[in-house]
């Protein structure tokens, strides 16, 4: 799946240089790793291993893709385990 790259406008760049970026979550990778995109200049950021925001480079994009695949398979495996557990019956 290829994302369409939006070219940031001069107005957006100027706004961000004066007031700072306004990041919103563009993609949730795991429960604690997200990808963010500035609504004005379209700059993309992600959380690194320390939890700080870093620029979303091709290296980090690939890391996030693999991390998301691992997380999804783990969640699926966990959900299947929960379904297979026997229900406890109360006796008097």
Secondary structure, DSSP 4 states (H G I P E B T S, - for coil): -PPPPPPPPHHHHHHHHHH---EEEEEE-SSS-EEEEETTT--EEEE-TTS-EEE--HHHHHHHHHHHHHHHHHHHHHHHHHHHSPPP----
